[in-house]
Amino acid sequence: MNPPIMPPPPLMDRFGRQITYLRISVTDRCDFRCVYCMAEEMQFLPRQQLLTLEETAWIARAFVSLGVNKIRITGGEPLVRRGVMSLFETLGTLDGLQDLTLTTNGSQLARHAWDLRAAGVTRVNISLDSLKADRFRRITRTGDLARVLAGIEAAMDAGFDRIKLNSVILKGRNEDEILDLVNYARIRDLDISFIEEMPLGLIGDHDRAEVYYSSDEVRADIEARHALIPTTEQTGGPSRYYRLDGTSIRVGFISPHSHNFCDSCNRVRLTAEGRLLLCLGQEHAVDLRRVIRSHPGDLQALTTAIRQGMQIKPRGHEFQLNAQPVIFRHMNRTGG
């Protein structure tokens, strides 16, 4: 009798954290120009520098073989990448992948929601920073609120396991809409997370320290109207969740400044050009594009490079509100 095949050892970093979550950026391009994410005039990567979708799927397969059970597709705006549905269809068939999720600005969802669900996408996060059309346009610079709201409705109709709204709150820009956004989510039985602005890249639109609105302030604004019940629920990411009293929805807070989430980090990021970023706020990285193009079809070489990369994953980021950003890549290059 042949001995049983043993699973590979878990993917661990040098601080004892198991990596179970991979965020994949498929493009740095976006049809919005959100003021907290990028500059108004951007130079995007030449298409020839991007991983092919087949290469991206190959790297994802390697991570799943190492015990990663959650993959999130991001951008830029991932749904503007030509042919991207083929990637979702491939990832949806991977044995061992429990959660295939998408982060999107919602602009393309009305067209793609049903196909995404059929491909195996389980959950969708949709950015929504304002419910006022003129303000939404100012924050996104190019976005059409009506189109995004139609995308949210299409996602609800498609029947994903969960849909979550993501709202970046900026003082003097949209903090007066926190309760309106919670109410919008409550009526539609959607989860919602409020995010402190990430200090990545030079944006030119505002002073990040001046517009900083902490998760504690957001929570206080919500609790002036609604009771928030602490919960230990997790979706694999950095959100700290509460239940909105009397409802089934979760209200999350992503707090890179006020409540650093690095100690429990289980995530790494793959950029669109094939760099494995080991930390959101540091530049430690491994060039996986070089590995797979030097060793085509060699899964062992790829998994070895991934394991070695875990040894340079830092303990955490060091975001400073009152300093110029140390990380000059914009959020669209990082995989939002």
VENGI-V39393 format. One record per helix or strand of 3 or more residues. SS is the DSSP state (~ for helix, > for strand). FROM is the first residue (numbers start at 1). TO is the last residue. If there is no record, write none. Layout:
BEGIN
ss->SS from->FROM to->TO
ss->SS from->FROM to->TO
END
This chain:
BEGIN
ss->> from->21 to->25
ss->~ from->47 to->49
ss->~ from->53 to->65
ss->> from->70 to->74
ss->~ from->78 to->80
ss->~ from->84 to->91
ss->> from->99 to->104
ss->~ from->109 to->119
ss->> from->123 to->127
ss->~ from->133 to->140
ss->~ from->145 to->158
ss->> from->162 to->168
ss->~ from->175 to->188
ss->> from->191 to->195
ss->~ from->208 to->211
ss->~ from->215 to->223
ss->> from->228 to->230
ss->> from->240 to->244
ss->> from->250 to->254
ss->~ from->262 to->264
ss->> from->267 to->270
ss->> from->275 to->277
ss->> from->285 to->287
ss->~ from->288 to->294
ss->~ from->299 to->312
ss->~ from->331 to->334
END
